């Protein structure tokens, strides 16, 4: 069953974008929203409840907001080998404030986006500490038609911290009483 995974609207010159999951359409939908509302003064990215999805889409989304620097890196079984994902100079949303909303259900690809923008000084993170699912899985199809996910690596934040098991700590913490 198809579910809506992306929504955008403009209120009081602030672009509000809700990403419910990172899939093949997320990057293009984000590009369209930023282009349609380019006169907005600020961006609120709502990742609350987002379980993640495709890490590649999150990495490419981060690249819309950074001109240089490490987006994220990953380590596999051989911890001496690290792969770096770096921003290129073609950023789309320059010089405008970004706020990212997170909670304890924010995980995986959503955490990549949040921590990358936070550690590169590009966004303020607001909410609760995230889930801490910074692992990568390889999907293996079995002869029975079932699929099993095998963890084959971990994501490392731009400052060199492992994301798995720790999550993203917000700049501004919120909680319910």
C-alpha positions in Angstrom: 0.0 0.0 0.0 1.4 3.4 -1.0 1.7 5.9 1.8 2.5 9.6 1.5 6.2 10.0 2.5 6.7 13.7 1.7 4.8 16.9 2.1 5.7 20.6 1.8 4.0 23.9 2.5 4.9 27.6 3.1 3.6 29.4 6.2 4.7 32.9 7.2 7.6 32.7 4.7 8.9 29.5 6.4 9.1 26.4 4.3 7.9 23.3 6.2 8.9 19.9 4.8 7.8 16.6 6.3 9.8 13.5 5.3 8.2 10.3 6.6 10.6 8.0 4.8 13.6 8.3 2.5 12.8 6.6 -0.9 13.7 7.0 -4.5 11.5 10.1 -4.8 12.7 12.0 -1.7 15.6 13.9 -3.3 13.5 15.1 -6.3 10.6 16.1 -4.1 12.9 18.1 -1.9 14.5 19.8 -4.9 11.0 20.7 -6.2 9.9 22.1 -2.8 13.1 24.2 -2.5 12.6 25.5 -6.0 8.9 26.2 -5.7 9.4 28.1 -2.4 12.8 29.7 -3.0 11.7 33.0 -1.5 11.2 31.3 1.9 13.4 32.8 4.7 13.9 29.5 6.6 13.3 25.8 6.3 11.9 23.4 8.9 12.6 19.7 8.1 10.4 17.5 10.1 11.9 14.1 10.6 9.9 13.1 13.6 8.8 9.5 13.3 10.9 8.9 10.2 12.4 5.4 10.4 14.9 6.2 7.7 15.0 4.4 4.4 17.5 4.8 1.6 20.8 6.3 3.0 21.9 7.5 -0.5 18.8 9.7 -0.7 19.6 11.3 2.6 23.2 11.9 1.6 22.2 13.5 -1.6 19.6 15.6 0.3 22.3 16.9 2.7 24.4 17.9 -0.3 21.6 20.5 -1.2 22.6 22.4 1.9 26.4 22.1 2.1 29.0 23.4 -0.3 32.0 21.5 1.2 32.9 19.1 3.9 32.1 15.5 5.0 28.4 14.5 4.9 29.0 11.1 6.5 31.4 8.2 6.3 31.0 4.5 6.7 33.1 1.6 7.9 32.5 -2.0 7.0 33.8 -5.3 8.4 37.4 -4.1 7.9 37.4 -1.1 10.2 40.6 0.3 8.7 38.7 1.0 5.5 36.4 4.0 5.6 34.3 5.5 2.8 33.7 9.2 2.8 30.7 11.0 1.3 31.6 14.6 0.7 29.5 17.6 -0.3 30.1 19.3 -3.7 29.9 23.0 -4.4 26.5 23.0 -6.0 24.3 23.8 -3.1 20.7 24.9 -3.5 19.7 26.4 -0.2 22.3 28.9 0.8 22.4 31.4 3.6 19.0 30.6 5.0 18.3 29.1 8.4 17.5 25.4 8.7 15.8 23.7 11.7 15.4 19.9 11.9 12.7 18.4 14.1 13.6 14.9 15.5 12.3 12.4 18.1 13.1 9.0 19.5 11.6 7.4 16.4 13.9 9.3 14.0 16.4 6.7 12.7 18.8 5.6 10.0 18.8 7.9 6.9 16.9 10.6 8.8 19.7 10.6 11.4 22.3 11.0 8.7 20.6 14.1 7.4 20.2 15.6 10.9 23.6 14.9 12.3 25.4 16.0 9.1 23.6 19.4 9.0 24.2 19.8 12.7 27.9 19.0 12.8 28.6 21.1 9.8 27.0 24.0 11.5 24.2 24.3 8.9 21.1 23.5 11.1 19.8 23.5 14.6 18.3 20.2 15.7 15.1 20.5 17.9 13.4 17.6 19.7 14.3 14.4 21.5 17.4 12.2 21.1 17.1 10.0 18.1 17.0 6.2 17.9 20.7 5.6 17.1 20.4 3.2 14.1 23.5 4.1 12.3 24.1 0.7 10.7 24.1 -0.4 7.0 22.4 -3.5 5.9 22.8 -5.6 2.8 19.5 -7.3 1.6 20.0 -11.0 0.7 17.2 -12.9 -1.1 16.9 -16.4 0.0 15.8 -19.4 -2.3 12.4 -19.3 -0.6 11.8 -15.8 -1.8 12.3 -14.3 1.7 14.8 -11.5 2.2 17.1 -11.2 5.1 19.0 -8.0 6.1 22.6 -8.5 7.2 24.4 -5.6 8.9 27.6 -5.0 7.0 28.8 -1.6 8.2 28.2 1.5 10.3 27.9 5.2 9.7 30.4 7.7 11.2 29.4 11.4 11.8 31.5 14.2 10.2 33.2 14.7 13.6 34.2 11.0 13.7 31.6 9.7 16.2 29.8 6.4 15.5 26.1 7.1 15.0 24.9 3.5 15.8 23.7 3.1 19.4 24.1 6.8 20.2 21.8 8.8 17.9 21.6 12.5 17.4 21.5 14.7 20.5 19.4 17.8 19.7 20.7 21.4 20.2 17.3 22.2 21.8 15.7 19.4 23.7 12.0 19.0 24.1 10.0 16.6 26.2 6.5 15.9 27.3 5.5 16.0 30.9 
